[in-house]
Amino acid sequence: MRQLTTSFITLAMMILGTSGMKADIIISAESDTTVKVASVKSITFDGDFKTGNLVVNFTDGSNTKTPIADIKQITLKSEKADETTIADIAAAPTVAVSKDMLFITADGGRASVYDTAGRQLNSVKLDKGTTTLSLSALPDGVYIVNINGHSIKLNKR
């Protein structure tokens, strides 16, 4: 479930960051929930992955919660593609952050860390499986981590 959930977050962040894409997020649980991507402010979790909820926060300030244990499938449906389900994107890299460490799970490739001016600060070759990247030498701030063409914003505090 953790792999599935992390992959979903990565894909949802990419879609949310893509302007002009018309898409829906369909959460299959006890009763299916469909939300328009354009109305989503953020996707978060409360609690842990076993007992918590997937929380979709909307731009109007409201939210919807679905217990993670009840989720059978999460589907992203857009006008630019037929249907993409989480099972179809299992090869996407996943990232976890703990204090000054970045844990990247991928099938190989490269991860690079950039500052907001675009300067590359660190780069590491990724092996198949999980690679650990230390962020302890970096001062607090905002960074961009590019993993095999997938970029995420990292706010180190």
MDAnalysis code that builds the backbone (N, CA, C; Angstrom):
import MDAnalysis as mda
import numpy as np

u = mda.Universe.empty(471, n_residues=157, atom_resindex=np.repeat(np.arange(157), 3), trajectory=True)
u.add_TopologyAttr("name", ["N", "CA", "C"] * 157)
u.add_TopologyAttr("resid", np.arange(1, 158))
u.add_TopologyAttr("resname", ["MET", "ARG", "GLN", "LEU", "THR", "THR", "SER", "PHE", "ILE", "THR", "LEU", "ALA", "MET", "MET", "ILE", "LEU", "GLY", "THR", "SER", "GLY", "MET", "LYS", "ALA", "ASP", "ILE", "ILE", "ILE", "SER", "ALA", "GLU", "SER", "ASP", "THR", "THR", "VAL", "LYS", "VAL", "ALA", "SER", "VAL", "LYS", "SER", "ILE", "THR", "PHE", "ASP", "GLY", "ASP", "PHE", "LYS", "THR", "GLY", "ASN", "LEU", "VAL", "VAL", "ASN", "PHE", "THR", "ASP", "GLY", "SER", "ASN", "THR", "LYS", "THR", "PRO", "ILE", "ALA", "ASP", "ILE", "LYS", "GLN", "ILE", "THR", "LEU", "LYS", "SER", "GLU", "LYS", "ALA", "ASP", "GLU", "THR", "THR", "ILE", "ALA", "ASP", "ILE", "ALA", "ALA", "ALA", "PRO", "THR", "VAL", "ALA", "VAL", "SER", "LYS", "ASP", "MET", "LEU", "PHE", "ILE", "THR", "ALA", "ASP", "GLY", "GLY", "ARG", "ALA", "SER", "VAL", "TYR", "ASP", "THR", "ALA", "GLY", "ARG", "GLN", "LEU", "ASN", "SER", "VAL", "LYS", "LEU", "ASP", "LYS", "GLY", "THR", "THR", "THR", "LEU", "SER", "LEU", "SER", "ALA", "LEU", "PRO", "ASP", "GLY", "VAL", "TYR", "ILE", "VAL", "ASN", "ILE", "ASN", "GLY", "HIS", "SER", "ILE", "LYS", "LEU", "ASN", "LYS", "ARG"])
u.atoms.positions = np.array([
    [0.831, -1.196, 0.000],
    [0.000, 0.000, 0.000],
    [0.865, 1.245, 0.000],
    [2.011, 1.236, 0.709],
    [2.861, 2.414, 0.770],
    [3.401, 2.762, -0.608],
    [3.846, 1.767, -1.393],
    [4.343, 1.997, -2.749],
    [3.235, 2.600, -3.608],
    [2.043, 2.018, -3.550],
    [0.915, 2.503, -4.326],
    [0.590, 3.938, -3.958],
    [0.563, 4.248, -2.680],
    [0.200, 5.579, -2.215],
    [1.246, 6.607, -2.627],
    [2.526, 6.260, -2.484],
    [3.583, 7.201, -2.843],
    [3.576, 7.464, -4.343],
    [3.347, 6.424, -5.155],
    [3.271, 6.606, -6.602],
    [2.122, 7.524, -6.966],
    [0.991, 7.369, -6.287],
    [-0.159, 8.221, -6.548],
    [0.159, 9.678, -6.252],
    [0.811, 9.929, -5.129],
    [1.161, 11.307, -4.775],
    [2.044, 11.913, -5.850],
    [3.039, 11.169, -6.303],
    [3.949, 11.667, -7.336],
    [3.180, 12.009, -8.603],
    [2.325, 11.097, -9.061],
    [1.567, 11.335, -10.284],
    [0.581, 12.477, -10.108],
    [-0.101, 12.520, -8.986],
    [-1.076, 13.589, -8.751],
    [-0.398, 14.945, -8.725],
    [0.794, 15.038, -8.116],
    [1.517, 16.310, -8.087],
    [1.892, 16.742, -9.498],
    [2.278, 15.776, -10.347],
    [2.626, 16.123, -11.730],
    [1.397, 16.632, -12.465],
    [0.247, 15.985, -12.283],
    [-0.972, 16.417, -12.968],
    [-1.446, 17.752, -12.420],
    [-1.412, 17.924, -11.096],
    [-1.841, 19.192, -10.511],
    [-0.977, 20.342, -10.991],
    [0.289, 20.062, -11.278],
    [1.198, 21.109, -11.725],
    [1.116, 21.383, -13.208],
    [0.341, 20.600, -13.949],
    [0.231, 20.768, -15.390],
    [-0.951, 21.676, -15.696],
    [-0.668, 22.856, -16.190],
    [-1.768, 23.784, -16.473],
    [-2.538, 23.343, -17.706],
    [-3.826, 23.566, -17.690],
    [-4.655, 23.288, -18.845],
    [-5.111, 21.846, -18.963],
    [-4.647, 20.940, -18.112],
    [-5.085, 19.559, -18.208],
    [-6.427, 19.419, -17.510],
    [-7.391, 18.849, -18.192],
    [-8.694, 18.581, -17.599],
    [-8.700, 17.119, -17.200],
    [-8.787, 16.863, -15.900],
    [-8.709, 15.490, -15.417],
    [-9.565, 15.310, -14.184],
    [-9.898, 14.059, -13.916],
    [-10.637, 13.678, -12.727],
    [-9.799, 12.695, -11.929],
    [-9.970, 12.700, -10.610],
    [-9.405, 11.680, -9.739],
    [-10.588, 10.848, -9.267],
    [-10.536, 9.550, -9.525],
    [-11.607, 8.658, -9.100],
    [-11.059, 7.762, -8.001],
    [-11.634, 7.853, -6.805],
    [-11.207, 7.047, -5.663],
    [-12.248, 5.958, -5.462],
    [-11.861, 4.705, -5.739],
    [-12.782, 3.579, -5.600],
    [-12.682, 3.012, -4.191],
    [-13.763, 3.120, -3.461],
    [-13.847, 2.583, -2.103],
    [-15.266, 2.049, -1.935],
    [-15.851, 2.209, -0.750],
    [-17.224, 1.751, -0.522],
    [-18.173, 2.406, -1.532],
    [-18.045, 3.710, -1.711],
    [-18.778, 4.408, -2.758],
    [-17.757, 5.260, -3.493],
    [-17.747, 5.159, -4.820],
    [-16.747, 5.876, -5.610],
    [-16.891, 7.380, -5.441],
    [-15.735, 8.055, -5.380],
    [-15.695, 9.511, -5.292],
    [-14.949, 10.024, -6.515],
    [-15.538, 10.967, -7.229],
    [-14.877, 11.576, -8.377],
    [-14.679, 13.053, -8.086],
    [-13.443, 13.530, -8.258],
    [-13.165, 14.947, -8.050],
    [-12.461, 15.504, -9.276],
    [-12.718, 16.760, -9.580],
    [-12.062, 17.450, -10.686],
    [-10.689, 17.924, -10.219],
    [-9.665, 17.595, -10.973],
    [-8.300, 17.975, -10.599],
    [-8.174, 19.484, -10.436],
    [-8.852, 20.255, -11.278],
    [-8.740, 21.715, -11.208],
    [-9.252, 22.271, -9.879],
    [-10.105, 21.519, -9.179],
    [-10.642, 22.003, -7.911],
    [-9.822, 21.545, -6.710],
    [-8.744, 20.781, -6.949],
    [-7.940, 20.222, -5.861],
    [-6.787, 21.154, -5.513],
    [-6.699, 21.504, -4.219],
    [-5.589, 22.326, -3.733],
    [-4.416, 21.442, -3.333],
    [-4.711, 20.343, -2.631],
    [-3.653, 19.422, -2.217],
    [-4.248, 18.066, -1.867],
    [-3.368, 17.063, -1.845],
    [-3.740, 15.716, -1.442],
    [-2.818, 15.351, -0.294],
    [-3.400, 15.015, 0.852],
    [-2.596, 14.716, 2.030],
    [-3.122, 13.449, 2.706],
    [-2.437, 13.043, 3.755],
    [-2.851, 11.904, 4.561],
    [-2.894, 12.347, 6.010],
    [-3.905, 11.885, 6.746],
    [-3.885, 12.100, 8.189],
    [-3.728, 10.731, 8.834],
    [-2.945, 10.628, 9.875],
    [-2.667, 9.345, 10.488],
    [-1.597, 8.596, 9.710],
    [-1.504, 7.282, 9.927],
    [-0.507, 6.497, 9.209],
    [-1.163, 5.771, 8.043],
    [-0.340, 5.031, 7.275],
    [-0.860, 4.390, 6.074],
    [-1.803, 3.230, 6.370],
    [-1.836, 2.721, 7.597],
    [-2.724, 1.609, 7.933],
    [-4.066, 2.104, 8.454],
    [-4.071, 3.179, 9.214],
    [-5.311, 3.615, 9.872],
    [-5.771, 5.003, 9.459],
    [-5.021, 5.683, 8.629],
    [-5.348, 7.068, 8.300],
    [-6.302, 7.212, 7.136],
    [-6.450, 8.433, 6.692],
    [-7.338, 8.793, 5.593],
    [-6.561, 9.453, 4.471],
    [-7.008, 9.245, 3.258],
    [-6.580, 10.039, 2.115],
    [-7.464, 11.272, 2.151],
    [-6.856, 12.456, 2.215],
    [-7.611, 13.695, 2.318],
    [-7.380, 14.516, 1.061],
    [-8.455, 14.811, 0.357],
    [-8.382, 15.679, -0.817],
    [-8.889, 17.040, -0.377],
    [-8.005, 18.043, -0.395],
    [-8.343, 19.410, 0.010],
    [-8.656, 20.222, -1.243],
    [-9.815, 20.871, -1.240],
    [-10.267, 21.613, -2.412],
    [-9.921, 23.094, -2.297],
    [-9.903, 23.771, -3.441],
    [-9.544, 25.183, -3.489],
    [-10.546, 26.058, -2.733],
    [-11.786, 25.575, -2.539],
    [-12.777, 26.365, -1.801],
    [-12.663, 26.195, -0.281],
    [-11.672, 25.414, 0.184],
    [-11.454, 25.218, 1.611],
    [-12.094, 23.952, 2.172],
    [-12.955, 23.304, 1.416],
    [-13.563, 22.058, 1.884],
    [-12.615, 20.888, 1.617],
    [-12.983, 19.690, 2.118],
    [-12.180, 18.509, 1.848],
    [-13.051, 17.271, 1.898],
    [-12.502, 16.182, 1.407],
    [-13.155, 14.884, 1.487],
    [-12.143, 13.892, 2.023],
    [-12.597, 12.986, 2.895],
    [-11.708, 11.991, 3.493],
    [-12.202, 10.600, 3.117],
    [-11.254, 9.729, 2.764],
    [-11.548, 8.333, 2.487],
    [-10.580, 7.482, 3.290],
    [-11.053, 6.559, 4.117],
    [-10.137, 5.699, 4.867],
    [-9.238, 4.919, 3.909],
    [-7.936, 4.955, 4.146],
    [-6.981, 4.286, 3.265],
    [-7.291, 2.801, 3.163],
    [-7.685, 2.172, 4.263],
    [-7.973, 0.737, 4.254],
    [-9.127, 0.389, 3.318],
    [-10.024, 1.339, 3.031],
    [-11.176, 1.085, 2.166],
    [-10.883, 1.321, 0.691],
    [-9.749, 1.932, 0.373],
    [-9.454, 2.272, -1.016],
    [-9.060, 1.022, -1.789],
    [-9.792, 0.765, -2.869],
    [-9.508, -0.374, -3.735],
    [-8.636, 0.050, -4.915],
    [-8.871, 1.246, -5.415],
    [-8.139, 1.727, -6.583],
    [-8.281, 3.232, -6.678],
    [-7.224, 3.884, -7.175],
    [-7.263, 5.310, -7.459],
    [-6.954, 5.459, -8.937],
    [-7.821, 6.127, -9.662],
    [-7.670, 6.276, -11.101],
    [-7.616, 7.759, -11.444],
    [-6.702, 8.131, -12.323],
    [-6.643, 9.491, -12.857],
    [-7.129, 9.412, -14.297],
    [-8.151, 10.155, -14.605],
    [-8.739, 10.116, -15.940],
    [-8.646, 11.511, -16.548],
    [-8.071, 11.595, -17.736],
    [-7.930, 12.902, -18.368],
    [-8.432, 12.868, -19.795],
    [-8.611, 14.051, -20.365],
    [-9.031, 14.144, -21.759],
    [-7.870, 13.873, -22.703],
    [-6.636, 13.968, -22.194],
    [-5.471, 13.761, -23.046],
    [-5.057, 12.293, -23.124],
    [-5.598, 11.456, -22.242],
    [-5.264, 10.039, -22.244],
    [-6.520, 9.271, -21.867],
    [-6.532, 7.998, -22.167],
    [-7.692, 7.188, -21.813],
    [-7.801, 7.110, -20.300],
    [-7.200, 6.115, -19.704],
    [-7.216, 5.985, -18.254],
    [-5.844, 5.557, -17.798],
    [-5.381, 6.139, -16.719],
    [-4.116, 5.739, -16.119],
    [-4.423, 5.314, -14.701],
    [-4.112, 4.086, -14.375],
    [-4.314, 3.622, -13.017],
    [-2.964, 3.476, -12.346],
    [-2.978, 3.378, -11.050],
    [-1.739, 3.272, -10.292],
    [-0.934, 2.062, -10.749],
    [-1.590, 0.974, -11.066],
    [-0.869, -0.223, -11.509],
    [-0.066, 0.058, -12.776],
    [-0.528, 0.981, -13.603],
    [0.158, 1.316, -14.848],
    [1.388, 2.174, -14.638],
    [1.584, 2.773, -13.462],
    [2.707, 3.678, -13.250],
    [3.659, 3.182, -12.175],
    [3.669, 1.871, -11.950],
    [4.504, 1.316, -10.884],
    [5.987, 1.602, -11.098],
    [6.419, 1.874, -12.340],
    [7.828, 2.118, -12.605],
    [8.265, 3.536, -12.229],
    [7.324, 4.414, -11.898],
    [7.692, 5.778, -11.525],
    [8.493, 5.754, -10.232],
    [9.509, 6.599, -10.111],
    [10.294, 6.614, -8.873],
    [9.451, 7.107, -7.702],
    [9.758, 6.607, -6.511],
    [9.078, 7.064, -5.308],
    [10.100, 7.694, -4.373],
    [9.645, 8.654, -3.580],
    [10.544, 9.417, -2.709],
    [9.951, 9.491, -1.308],
    [10.799, 9.306, -0.314],
    [10.416, 9.519, 1.079],
    [11.483, 10.395, 1.713],
    [11.075, 11.300, 2.596],
    [12.006, 12.210, 3.252],
    [11.930, 11.977, 4.756],
    [13.100, 11.878, 5.391],
    [13.168, 11.729, 6.833],
    [14.341, 12.565, 7.321],
    [14.019, 13.641, 8.056],
    [15.041, 14.582, 8.529],
    [15.907, 15.048, 7.372],
    [17.202, 14.702, 7.388],
    [18.138, 15.139, 6.355],
    [18.445, 14.053, 5.331],
    [17.542, 13.088, 5.180],
    [17.764, 11.984, 4.254],
    [16.640, 11.909, 3.238],
    [17.006, 11.567, 2.015],
    [16.054, 11.363, 0.940],
    [16.189, 9.903, 0.530],
    [15.087, 9.158, 0.543],
    [15.084, 7.749, 0.164],
    [14.371, 7.643, -1.176],
    [15.094, 7.218, -2.210],
    [14.557, 7.177, -3.568],
    [14.505, 5.724, -4.021],
    [13.313, 5.269, -4.388],
    [13.151, 3.919, -4.917],
    [12.880, 4.032, -6.405],
    [13.750, 3.410, -7.200],
    [13.642, 3.486, -8.655],
    [14.284, 2.244, -9.264],
    [14.126, 2.102, -10.559],
    [14.735, 0.990, -11.287],
    [16.060, 1.402, -11.908],
    [16.783, 2.316, -11.267],
    [18.049, 2.811, -11.794],
    [17.889, 4.243, -12.264],
    [18.950, 4.772, -12.873],
    [18.910, 6.136, -13.395],
    [19.755, 7.086, -12.575],
    [19.293, 8.346, -12.460],
    [20.057, 9.377, -11.772],
    [19.110, 10.329, -11.050],
    [19.549, 10.788, -9.881],
    [18.829, 11.816, -9.118],
    [19.761, 13.003, -8.939],
    [19.244, 14.199, -9.169],
    [20.041, 15.420, -9.022],
    [19.272, 16.428, -8.178],
    [20.009, 17.165, -7.348],
    [19.424, 18.192, -6.490],
    [19.890, 19.552, -7.004],
    [18.937, 20.492, -7.187],
    [19.225, 21.825, -7.697],
    [18.720, 22.868, -6.711],
    [19.385, 24.015, -6.658],
    [18.843, 25.127, -5.884],
    [17.863, 25.890, -6.766],
    [17.223, 26.909, -6.222],
    [16.197, 27.633, -6.986],
    [16.785, 28.476, -8.118],
    [18.099, 28.658, -8.121],
    [18.743, 29.369, -9.227],
    [19.115, 28.410, -10.360],
    [18.843, 27.106, -10.158],
    [19.121, 26.130, -11.205],
    [20.500, 25.503, -11.140],
    [21.264, 25.802, -10.091],
    [22.595, 25.206, -9.952],
    [22.476, 23.798, -9.395],
    [23.178, 22.861, -10.044],
    [23.175, 21.489, -9.553],
    [24.073, 21.404, -8.332],
    [23.523, 20.916, -7.216],
    [24.262, 20.833, -5.964],
    [24.749, 19.426, -5.658],
    [24.031, 18.442, -6.164],
    [24.385, 17.062, -5.889],
    [23.773, 16.191, -6.976],
    [24.422, 15.089, -7.267],
    [23.905, 14.129, -8.230],
    [24.373, 12.747, -7.808],
    [23.487, 11.781, -7.938],
    [23.828, 10.422, -7.532],
    [23.230, 9.432, -8.527],
    [23.994, 8.374, -8.817],
    [23.511, 7.295, -9.669],
    [22.585, 6.437, -8.831],
    [21.438, 6.085, -9.388],
    [20.461, 5.263, -8.682],
    [20.596, 3.811, -9.105],
    [20.686, 2.942, -8.122],
    [20.669, 1.515, -8.379],
    [19.217, 1.054, -8.345],
    [18.967, -0.149, -8.809],
    [17.619, -0.698, -8.696],
    [17.328, -0.927, -7.220],
    [16.181, -0.454, -6.750],
    [15.832, -0.543, -5.339],
    [15.860, 0.843, -4.724],
    [16.248, 0.917, -3.451],
    [16.231, 2.182, -2.722],
    [17.639, 2.734, -2.562],
    [17.820, 3.986, -2.920],
    [19.080, 4.713, -2.761],
    [18.856, 5.821, -1.748],
    [19.818, 6.007, -0.844],
    [19.725, 7.051, 0.178],
    [20.610, 8.222, -0.222],
    [20.065, 9.429, -0.144],
    [20.804, 10.647, -0.478],
    [20.761, 11.568, 0.734],
    [21.933, 11.919, 1.266],
    [22.003, 12.791, 2.432],
    [21.828, 14.249, 2.000],
    [21.014, 14.973, 2.760],
    [20.784, 16.404, 2.525],
    [21.393, 17.241, 3.651],
    [22.142, 16.605, 4.537],
    [22.643, 17.285, 5.732],
    [23.591, 18.439, 5.415],
    [24.302, 18.394, 4.297],
    [25.240, 19.462, 3.948],
    [24.531, 20.689, 3.366],
    [23.249, 20.559, 3.037],
    [22.511, 21.671, 2.439],
    [21.884, 22.548, 3.523],
    [21.966, 23.863, 3.366],
    [21.278, 24.741, 4.332],
    [19.761, 24.667, 4.121],
    [19.013, 25.126, 5.112],
    [17.562, 25.164, 4.971],
    [17.203, 25.987, 3.741],
    [16.180, 25.552, 3.026],
    [15.745, 26.267, 1.834],
    [14.916, 25.381, 0.936],
    [14.629, 25.887, -0.259],
    [13.822, 25.181, -1.242],
    [14.750, 24.617, -2.313],
    [14.531, 23.361, -2.662],
    [15.351, 22.677, -3.655],
    [14.444, 21.929, -4.625],
    [14.989, 21.662, -5.802],
    [14.307, 20.848, -6.806],
    [15.098, 19.559, -6.927],
    [14.398, 18.433, -6.800],
    [15.032, 17.127, -6.963],
    [14.492, 16.537, -8.254],
    [15.390, 16.223, -9.192],
    [15.002, 15.621, -10.459],
    [15.430, 14.166, -10.432],
    [14.469, 13.276, -10.612],
    [14.724, 11.841, -10.599],
    [14.236, 11.270, -11.921],
    [15.178, 10.932, -12.777],
    [14.840, 10.334, -14.072],
    [13.769, 11.127, -14.829],
    [13.900, 12.449, -14.817],
    [12.953, 13.300, -15.540],
    [11.728, 13.707, -14.746],
    [11.559, 13.191, -13.546],
    [10.441, 13.562, -12.667],
    [10.997, 14.563, -11.642],
    [10.422, 15.762, -11.567],
    [10.904, 16.789, -10.642],
    [9.938, 16.981, -9.487],
    [10.504, 17.161, -8.280],
    [9.706, 17.484, -7.111],
    [10.349, 18.656, -6.388],
    [9.524, 19.437, -5.707],
    [10.015, 20.550, -4.900],
    [10.216, 20.039, -3.482],
    [11.345, 20.388, -2.887],
    [11.670, 19.953, -1.537],
    [11.940, 21.185, -0.697],
    [11.252, 21.302, 0.426],
    [11.445, 22.424, 1.334],
    [12.163, 21.888, 2.564],
    [13.462, 22.133, 2.664],
    [14.259, 21.640, 3.789],
    [14.221, 22.663, 4.915],
    [13.834, 22.187, 6.102],
    [13.755, 23.078, 7.255],
    [14.593, 22.547, 8.379],
])
